[in-house]
């Protein structure tokens, strides 16, 4: 069995053939830092290698699913650096979260229990079935800090809601309420907050106790089309995100965020 005790940002609990993975940094609203990023890469491989698990339930601890990355922390990074301490994300590393979710044969049900922003939205939307709180907000607001949506949003949003609607949300970075997200097909279900986790667990348990190989290979079949889109789009969107990290518009957006004011973009 994989060593789940090594995870510091994620809590992995097993109950029969169901594993529950909880984004477990509620004090920071489950903000995704460097360690968190690496754990989100590795956990899907560990779960896939666990012969006793047949389905996964993903959720967040506390009031938030996750607010995504640390925008204020970007202010102290050298141009182009993505994480603290000067560590860059390589394209191969950045792809791993998305690839490992898609390669994991286990069905993954996501309980979006609260606000779900940026990279967290990418992770949630790449899951197989999503159950969202009606009052939760979902967004990929890279553009609001002068960045391209390069970590997978440009792949999955158009597949779920169509290219024009996706371009509007990705180019404007607007928040979408859970109820609206369900109506447009961005998530499968929107329910009152207290019903989200029980309903998601019910679905995950059904899958965990269902016909294992029929379920896994159905996921594999559908994911072939999603993987084609990842291969077509991801490297370009990620490279362009890295380019926008070096723009003055990005630096101005981060300063404005820290100073709680509206940014003054200049196109530089």
GIZI-V138387 format. One record per residue. N is the residue number from 1. PSI is psi in whole degrees, 0 to 359 (999 if undefined). D_LAST is the distance of its C-alpha to the last C-alpha in Angstrom with 1 decimal. Layout:
n={N/N}
psi={PSI/PSI}
d_last={D_LAST/D_LAST}
//
This chain:
n={1/2/3/4/5/6/7/8/9/10/11/12/13/14/15/16/17/18/19/20/21/22/23/24/25/26/27/28/29/30/31/32/33/34/35/36/37/38/39/40/41/42/43/44/45/46/47/48/49/50/51/52/53/54/55/56/57/58/59/60/61/62/63/64/65/66/67/68/69/70/71/72/73/74/75/76/77/78/79/80/81/82/83/84/85/86/87/88/89/90/91/92/93/94/95/96/97/98/99/100/101/102/103/104/105/106/107/108/109/110/111/112/113/114/115/116/117/118/119/120/121/122/123/124/125/126/127/128/129/130/131/132/133/134/135/136/137/138/139/140/141/142/143/144/145/146/147/148/149/150/151/152/153/154/155/156/157/158/159/160/161/162/163/164/165/166/167/168/169/170/171/172/173/174/175/176/177/178/179/180/181/182/183/184/185/186/187/188/189/190/191/192/193/194/195/196/197/198/199/200/201/202/203/204/205/206/207/208/209/210/211/212/213/214/215/216/217/218/219/220/221/222/223/224/225/226/227/228/229/230/231/232/233/234/235/236/237/238/239/240/241/242/243/244/245/246/247/248/249/250/251/252/253/254/255/256/257/258/259/260/261/262/263/264/265/266/267/268}
psi={139/156/89/344/342/346/131/332/343/144/123/122/137/134/101/232/13/131/131/122/122/125/114/54/62/333/335/14/34/39/138/107/192/311/317/316/313/321/325/338/313/329/327/326/319/316/320/329/352/105/352/359/135/347/159/138/123/134/181/149/142/207/345/146/299/141/7/213/174/96/316/323/338/339/331/5/146/155/129/342/142/327/165/163/22/11/130/151/122/152/320/319/319/329/340/322/308/313/318/328/314/327/340/116/339/137/137/120/129/123/102/92/351/194/141/102/143/233/326/321/321/312/312/315/340/352/168/324/135/131/119/143/138/327/4/156/137/137/154/86/33/316/332/341/28/26/152/145/82/356/16/345/322/346/305/325/312/328/330/322/4/154/317/316/319/316/322/311/322/327/336/337/26/152/142/128/153/319/316/323/321/320/326/359/9/324/163/315/148/127/163/145/319/346/352/304/315/318/317/320/321/315/316/321/322/316/321/329/8/190/101/304/328/318/311/317/337/315/314/317/312/322/344/319/321/319/323/318/320/313/328/322/323/310/322/312/322/317/320/329/316/323/320/340/336/6/156/326/320/314/321/320/319/318/316/322/313/326/1/52/171/132/153/93/142/357/22/999}
d_last={51.0/47.5/46.9/45.1/45.8/43.0/40.3/39.0/36.4/38.4/42.0/44.0/47.4/49.9/52.5/54.6/52.5/49.5/46.7/44.6/41.2/39.8/36.3/37.9/35.7/36.4/35.8/32.0/32.1/32.2/28.6/27.8/27.4/27.9/31.7/31.5/29.3/31.9/34.7/33.3/33.2/36.8/38.7/38.9/40.6/43.0/44.0/44.5/46.7/48.8/51.8/52.9/49.8/49.6/46.8/43.9/42.9/39.4/38.7/37.1/39.0/39.1/37.4/34.2/33.8/30.6/27.4/25.4/23.3/22.8/19.6/20.5/21.4/17.8/17.1/19.5/18.5/17.0/13.6/14.7/18.0/19.3/22.6/24.0/25.7/23.1/24.4/22.2/23.2/24.2/24.1/27.9/28.0/25.5/27.7/30.9/30.8/30.6/32.9/35.5/35.7/36.3/38.7/40.7/43.8/44.6/43.7/41.1/41.4/38.6/39.5/36.4/38.0/35.1/31.3/29.6/25.9/23.3/24.9/28.2/28.0/27.5/30.6/32.6/31.9/32.8/36.2/39.1/40.1/38.3/40.1/37.8/38.7/38.6/36.8/34.3/30.6/28.7/24.9/22.1/19.3/16.7/14.2/14.9/13.4/10.3/12.5/14.4/18.1/19.1/22.4/24.6/23.7/22.6/26.2/28.5/27.3/27.8/31.1/32.3/31.2/30.3/27.0/26.2/27.0/25.2/22.0/22.3/22.7/20.1/17.4/18.5/19.7/22.8/26.0/29.1/32.6/35.0/37.4/34.8/33.6/37.2/37.8/34.9/35.9/33.0/35.8/39.5/41.0/40.2/43.0/43.7/42.2/45.6/46.4/43.4/44.5/48.1/47.2/44.7/47.4/50.0/48.0/47.3/50.9/52.0/49.8/51.0/54.6/54.2/54.9/52.7/52.1/51.9/49.1/47.2/47.6/46.5/43.3/42.9/43.5/40.9/38.4/38.6/36.6/34.0/33.8/33.3/30.2/28.9/29.5/27.8/24.6/24.1/23.0/20.3/19.0/19.2/17.6/14.5/14.6/14.8/11.7/9.7/11.4/9.5/5.9/5.2/5.9/9.0/10.0/10.0/11.9/14.3/15.0/15.7/17.9/19.8/20.2/21.2/19.1/16.8/13.1/11.0/7.9/5.5/3.8/0.0}
//
